[in-house]
Amino acid sequence: MPSLPGTFVLKSGTPKIYIKTAESGTKRAHGFCPECGTPIYAAAPGANPSSYGLRVGALDPCAELRPSRQGWCRSALPWSMDLTGVERFERQP
């Protein structure tokens, strides 16, 4: 989920940054929690990127955020595109 320019604010802590190089050669800075490893965002490397790709699990509240598009489908496993027939559990079985 992309942020609007100038609206992303990290409330506390300092994320660890991993620079990843895409297939195209473009570099992305991936920020994650240094304590638990939870992904927080991806952005252009350097100070003040124009936007952040936010990881939904790091947002509060995330239940109200409905997806409007889905990316990176080229590399998705075919079964991952429709999980409606998969058995579900409310808690760890």
Contact map, one row per residue, 1 for C-alpha under 8 A:
111000000000000000000000000000000000000000000000000011110000000000000000000000000000000000000
111100000000000000000000000000000000000000000000001111000000000000000000000000000000000000000
111110110000000000000000000000000000000000000000001111000000000000000000000000000000000000000
011111110000000000000000000000000000000000000000001100000000000000000000000000000000000000000
001111110000000000000000000000000000000000000000011000000000000000000000000000000000000000000
000111110000000000000000000000000000000000000000011000000000000000000000000000000000000000000
001111111000000000000000000000000000000000000000000000000000000000000000000000000000000000000
001111111100000000000000000000000000000000000000001100000000000000000000000000000000000000000
000000111110000000000000000000000000000000000000000000000000000000000000000000000000000000000
000000011111100000000000000000000000000000000000000000000000000000000000000000000000000000000
000000001111100000000000000000000000000000000000000000000000000000000000000000000000000000000
000000000111110000000000000000000000000000000000000000000000000000000000000000000000000000000
000000000111111000000000000000000000000000000000000000000000000000000000000000000000000000000
000000000001111100000000000000001100000000000000000000000000000000000000000000000000000000000
000000000000111110000000000000111100000000000000000000000000000000000000000000000000000000000
000000000000011111000000000000111100000000000000000000000000000000000000000000000000000000000
000000000000001111100000000011110000000000000000000000000000000000000000000000000000000000000
000000000000000111110000000011100000000000000000000000000000000000000000000000000000000000000
000000000000000011111000001111000000000000001000000000000000000000000000000000000000000000000
000000000000000001111100001111000000000000000000000000000000000000000000000000000000000000000
000000000000000000111111111100000000000000000000000000000000000000000000000000000000000000000
000000000000000000011111111100000000000000000000000000000000000000000000000000000000000000000
000000000000000000001111110000000000000000000000000000000000000000000000000000000000000000000
000000000000000000001111110000000000000000000000000000000000000000000000000000000000000000000
000000000000000000001111111000000000000000000000000000000000000000000000000000000000000000000
000000000000000000001111111100000000000000000000000000000000000000000000000000000000000000000
000000000000000000111100111110000000000000011000000000000000000000000000000000000000000000000
000000000000000000111100011111000000000001111000000000000000000000000000000000000000000000000
000000000000000011110000001111100000000001111000000000000000000000000000000000000000000000000
000000000000000011110000000111110000001111100000000000000000000000000000000000000000000000000
000000000000001111000000000011111000001111000000000000000000000000000000000000000000000000000
000000000000001110000000000001111100111110000000000000000000000000000000000000000000000000000
000000000000011100000000000000111111111100000000000000000000000000000000000000000000000000000
000000000000011100000000000000011111100000000000000000000000000000000000000000000000000000000
000000000000000000000000000000001111100000000000000000000000000000000000000000000000000000000
000000000000000000000000000000001111110000000000000000000000000000000000000000000000000000000
000000000000000000000000000000011111111000000000000000000000000000000000000000000000000000000
000000000000000000000000000000011001111100000000000000000100000000000000000000000000000000000
000000000000000000000000000001111000111110000000000000100100000000000000000000000000000000000
000000000000000000000000000001111000011111000000000001101100000000000000000000000000000000000
000000000000000000000000000001110000001111100000000111100000000000000000000000000000000000000
000000000000000000000000000111100000000111110000000111000000000000000000000000000000000000000
000000000000000000000000000111000000000011111000101110000000000000000000000000000000000000000
000000000000000000000000001110000000000001111100111100000000000000000000000000000000000000000
000000000000000000100000001110000000000000111110100000000000000000000000000000000000000000000
000000000000000000000000000000000000000000011111100000000000000000000000000000000000000000000
000000000000000000000000000000000000000000001111100000000000000000000000000000000000000000000
000000000000000000000000000000000000000000000111110000000000000000000000000000000000000000000
000000000000000000000000000000000000000000111111111100000000000000000000000000000000000000000
000011000000000000000000000000000000000000010001111100000000000000000000000000000000000000000
011111010000000000000000000000000000000000110000111110000000000000000000000000000000000000000
011100010000000000000000000000000000000011110000111111000000000000000000000000000000000000000
111000000000000000000000000000000000000011100000001111100000000000000000000000000000000000000
111000000000000000000000000000000000000111000000000111110110000000000000000000000000000000000
100000000000000000000000000000000000001110000000000011111110000000000000000000000000000000000
100000000000000000000000000000000000000000000000000001111110010010000000000000000000000000000
000000000000000000000000000000000000000100000000000000111110010000000000000000000000000000000
000000000000000000000000000000000000011100000000000001111111010000000000000000000000000000000
000000000000000000000000000000000000000000000000000001111111110000000000000000000000000000000
000000000000000000000000000000000000000000000000000000000111110000000000000000000000000000000
000000000000000000000000000000000000000000000000000000000011111110000000000000000000000000000
000000000000000000000000000000000000000000000000000000011111111110000000000000000000000000000
000000000000000000000000000000000000000000000000000000000000111111000000000000000000000000000
000000000000000000000000000000000000000000000000000000000000111111000000000000000000000000000
000000000000000000000000000000000000000000000000000000010000111111100000000000000000000000000
000000000000000000000000000000000000000000000000000000000000001111110000000000000000000000000
000000000000000000000000000000000000000000000000000000000000000011111100000000000000000000000
000000000000000000000000000000000000000000000000000000000000000001111100000000000000000000000
000000000000000000000000000000000000000000000000000000000000000000111110000000000000000000000
000000000000000000000000000000000000000000000000000000000000000000111111100000000000000000000
000000000000000000000000000000000000000000000000000000000000000000001111100000000000000000000
000000000000000000000000000000000000000000000000000000000000000000000111111100000000000000000
000000000000000000000000000000000000000000000000000000000000000000000111111100000000000000000
000000000000000000000000000000000000000000000000000000000000000000000001111100000000000000000
000000000000000000000000000000000000000000000000000000000000000000000001111110000000000000000
000000000000000000000000000000000000000000000000000000000000000000000001111111011000000000000
000000000000000000000000000000000000000000000000000000000000000000000000001111111000000000000
000000000000000000000000000000000000000000000000000000000000000000000000000111111000000000000
000000000000000000000000000000000000000000000000000000000000000000000000000011111110000000000
000000000000000000000000000000000000000000000000000000000000000000000000000111111110000000000
000000000000000000000000000000000000000000000000000000000000000000000000000111111110000000000
000000000000000000000000000000000000000000000000000000000000000000000000000000111111100000000
000000000000000000000000000000000000000000000000000000000000000000000000000000111111110000000
000000000000000000000000000000000000000000000000000000000000000000000000000000000111110000000
000000000000000000000000000000000000000000000000000000000000000000000000000000000111111000000
000000000000000000000000000000000000000000000000000000000000000000000000000000000011111100000
000000000000000000000000000000000000000000000000000000000000000000000000000000000000111110000
000000000000000000000000000000000000000000000000000000000000000000000000000000000000011111000
000000000000000000000000000000000000000000000000000000000000000000000000000000000000001111111
000000000000000000000000000000000000000000000000000000000000000000000000000000000000000111110
000000000000000000000000000000000000000000000000000000000000000000000000000000000000000011111
000000000000000000000000000000000000000000000000000000000000000000000000000000000000000011111
000000000000000000000000000000000000000000000000000000000000000000000000000000000000000010111
